[in-house]
Amino acid sequence: MDTLRYGAIDARSPKYWALLIGLGLVAMIGVLSAHHMEVEGHVISGMNNQIVWGMPHVFAVFLIVAASGALNVASIASVFGKTEYKPLGRLSALLAIALLAGGLAVLVLDLGRPDRLIVAMTTYNFKSIFAWNILLYTGFFAIVGFYMWCMMDHAMQKFSKQAGLFAFIWRLILTTGTGSIFGFLVARSAYDTAMLAPMFIMMSFALGLAFYIIVMLASYQWSERPVGDLIVNRMRNLLGIFVAAVMYFVAVYHVTNLYATEHHAVEKFLLLDGGIFTQLFWYVQILLGGIVPLALIYAPQTRNCRRALLAACALVLIGGMAHIYIIIVGGQAFPIEMFPGMEVSSSFFDGEVSAYTPSLWEILLGFGGIAITLLLVTVGVAILDFLPESLADNIVSHKK
């Protein structure tokens, strides 16, 4: 009978060290970019008094939301009893922790005084959604770490189902908290909706799975380990469902806003005459991040092609980045209506659409966060047994 065995990848190969050094350099460039903005001041960034959350925050939220979704692969096995996903659980937990670490690294490095983070971590204002998110993020590391221990230690496996259920509930709360950061900002027309929390949850499913598929297939390609069509096709179909669900939530979000007269102006801005935000919405988020991936996943010509699946995953991630950019930056660019029915003007550009162009330093910092994520995964799979030695169909189908 075929047996499932786990093993670390060979870290002695030149291509492994080339990847490790490359990721390390990108991460270092991100850290140096943050240091440059710290020394010179955020005046060298594209952020201003109107756009206070810029590209680093887009990257950070993108990675944090994906972290929650990456854990979904492990949850499918332990919580929902789909045993064919059980071999994927360890890598799922590792990737979830790495994505959250990368996202939080970007946030910490972007702070003007990152040392003041200790104040936020020790002095809580429980009326603030930010305080709750600090608890959720730190709790995620502890809970997923314990869940990983239960999956990897034979003596602890009897607790894996309970740990997996707790981790699944925690990640739903975490993503709800992240979406609520914006949903609770009632002063911003683009944010003022309860739809953002469930939409962020569904976005996490799609982004996390897309990240997972890319990392898994790349890991097995590099380590020359077999991956059968059974598990790949299951994840392909699951990704298609998640992408379609995100598009549904996006449609409901905008239709709901269009029903309310108070939101007509911001909807016109985002969907019709918002310049870069309108272009990003229709061409990147909807077309490249939604319609094209669904075509690659379900079209008869490409549905059994792994390169097409990888392309679909990459497009989902690009579309997700555009989606979060529109929410965060586009929501701030549209002016706050401070005095309804009256025209507002001031030297602070109140009442005007705000312009924002991300600086090179912000972008480098964001890519540094992604590099930190991939660096943690690359080191993790080389020192511990996160990857099954084979995901061939006969191994996966007989796993209990």
Residue pairs with C-beta under 8 A, 6 or more apart in sequence:
1 398
2 392
2 394
2 395
2 398
3 395
4 87
4 388
4 390
4 395
4 399
5 388
5 389
5 390
6 90
6 385
6 386
6 387
6 388
6 389
7 385
7 387
7 388
7 389
8 381
8 382
8 383
8 384
8 385
8 386
8 387
9 16
9 219
9 222
9 223
9 381
9 382
9 387
10 16
10 223
10 382
11 17
11 382
11 383
15 222
16 222
16 378
16 382
19 222
19 378
20 375
20 378
20 379
23 371
23 374
23 375
23 378
24 371
24 375
26 367
26 368
26 370
26 371
27 368
27 371
27 372
27 375
28 368
29 364
29 367
29 368
30 106
30 109
30 364
30 365
30 366
30 367
30 368
30 369
30 371
30 372
31 109
31 368
33 360
33 361
33 362
33 364
33 365
33 368
34 109
34 110
34 361
34 365
34 368
36 44
36 361
37 44
37 45
37 110
37 361
37 362
37 365
38 112
42 112
44 359
44 361
45 54
45 358
45 359
45 361
45 362
46 54
46 55
46 356
46 357
46 358
46 359
46 362
47 53
47 54
47 356
47 362
48 354
48 356
49 348
49 349
50 332
50 333
50 349
50 354
50 356
51 329
51 332
51 333
51 354
51 356
52 332
53 328
53 329
53 332
54 329
54 356
54 358
54 362
55 325
55 329
55 358
55 359
55 362
55 363
55 365
55 366
56 106
56 107
56 109
56 110
56 362
56 365
56 366
57 107
57 110
57 328
58 321
58 324
58 325
58 328
58 329
58 366
59 103
59 106
59 321
59 365
59 366
59 367
59 369
59 370
60 103
60 104
60 106
60 107
60 110
60 366
60 369
61 103
61 178
61 324
61 328
62 103
62 207
62 320
62 321
62 324
63 99
63 100
63 102
63 103
63 106
63 369
63 370
63 373
64 99
64 100
64 103
64 104
64 137
64 178
65 175
65 178
65 200
65 203
65 204
65 207
65 208
65 320
65 324
66 99
66 204
66 207
66 208
66 210
66 211
66 317
66 320
67 95
67 96
67 97
67 98
67 99
67 100
67 103
67 140
67 204
67 208
68 96
68 140
68 171
68 172
68 174
68 175
68 178
68 201
68 204
68 208
69 175
69 203
69 204
69 205
69 206
69 207
69 208
69 209
69 211
70 92
70 95
70 96
70 99
70 208
70 209
70 211
70 212
71 92
71 93
71 96
71 144
71 167
71 168
71 171
71 208
72 92
72 168
72 171
72 204
72 205
72 208
72 209
73 85
73 88
73 89
73 91
73 92
73 208
73 209
73 212
73 235
74 85
74 88
74 89
74 90
74 92
74 93
74 96
74 147
74 151
74 164
74 167
75 164
75 167
75 168
75 171
76 82
76 85
77 83
77 84
77 85
77 86
77 88
77 89
77 164
78 86
78 89
78 151
78 160
78 161
78 163
78 164
78 165
79 161
79 164
79 165
79 168
83 399
83 400
84 230
84 231
84 234
84 396
84 397
84 399
85 231
85 234
86 399
87 231
87 388
87 391
87 395
87 396
87 399
88 212
88 216
88 231
88 391
89 151
89 164
90 148
90 151
90 152
90 385
90 386
90 387
91 212
91 215
91 216
91 219
91 381
91 386
91 387
92 212
93 144
93 147
93 148
93 151
94 148
94 376
94 377
94 380
94 381
94 386
95 211
95 212
95 215
95 373
95 377
96 140
96 144
96 171
96 208
97 140
97 141
97 144
97 145
97 148
97 376
98 372
98 373
98 374
98 376
98 377
98 380
99 208
99 211
99 373
100 137
100 140
100 141
101 141
101 372
101 373
101 376
102 369
102 370
102 371
102 372
102 373
102 376
103 369
103 373
104 137
105 368
105 369
105 372
106 365
106 366
106 368
106 369
108 114
108 117
109 365
109 368
110 365
111 117
120 130
120 131
120 134
121 134
121 138
124 131
124 134
124 135
125 131
126 132
129 177
129 180
129 181
129 184
130 181
132 177
133 174
133 177
133 178
133 181
136 170
136 173
136 174
136 177
137 174
139 170
139 174
140 170
140 171
140 174
143 163
143 166
143 167
143 170
144 167
146 163
147 160
147 163
147 164
147 166
147 167
149 156
150 156
150 157
150 159
150 160
150 163
150 164
151 157
151 160
152 384
152 385
171 204
172 201
175 197
175 200
175 201
175 204
176 197
176 198
176 200
176 201
178 200
179 196
179 197
179 198
179 199
179 200
179 201
180 196
180 197
182 188
182 191
182 196
182 327
182 328
182 331
183 191
183 192
183 193
183 194
183 195
183 196
183 197
184 191
185 191
185 192
186 192
187 336
188 331
188 332
188 334
188 336
189 262
189 263
189 265
189 266
189 331
189 334
189 336
189 337
190 266
190 270
190 327
190 330
190 331
190 334
191 327
191 331
192 263
193 253
193 256
193 257
195 249
195 252
195 253
195 256
196 253
196 327
198 249
199 246
199 249
199 250
199 253
202 242
202 245
202 246
202 249
203 246
203 249
203 320
203 323
203 324
205 242
205 245
205 246
206 239
206 242
206 243
206 245
206 246
206 316
206 320
207 316
207 317
207 320
209 235
209 238
209 239
209 242
210 239
210 312
210 313
210 314
210 316
210 317
210 320
211 313
211 317
212 235
213 235
213 236
213 239
213 309
213 310
213 313
214 310
214 313
214 314
214 317
215 374
215 377
216 227
217 227
217 232
217 306
217 309
217 310
219 225
219 381
219 387
220 226
220 227
220 387
220 391
223 387
225 387
225 388
225 389
225 390
225 391
226 390
226 391
226 392
227 391
227 392
228 391
228 392
228 393
228 394
228 395
228 396
229 304
229 393
230 393
230 396
230 397
231 391
231 393
231 396
232 306
232 309
233 304
236 297
236 303
236 309
237 297
239 293
239 297
239 309
239 312
239 313
239 316
240 293
240 294
240 297
240 298
243 290
243 293
243 294
243 297
243 316
244 294
246 290
246 323
247 286
247 290
250 285
250 286
250 323
254 267
254 270
254 271
257 263
257 266
257 267
258 264
258 267
265 334
266 334
269 277
269 278
269 330
269 334
269 353
270 277
270 278
270 281
270 326
270 330
270 334
271 278
271 281
271 282
272 278
274 281
274 330
274 333
274 334
277 326
277 329
277 330
277 333
280 322
280 325
280 326
280 330
281 322
281 326
284 318
284 319
284 322
285 319
285 322
285 323
285 326
286 319
288 315
288 318
288 319
288 322
289 315
289 316
289 318
289 319
289 320
289 322
289 323
290 319
292 312
292 315
293 312
293 313
293 315
293 316
293 319
295 302
296 302
296 303
296 308
296 309
296 311
296 312
296 315
297 303
297 308
297 309
297 312
302 308
329 356
332 354
332 356
333 353
333 354
333 355
333 356
334 353
335 344
335 350
335 351
335 352
335 353
335 354
336 350
338 344
338 350
338 351
343 351
344 350
344 351
345 351
345 352
380 386
381 387
388 395
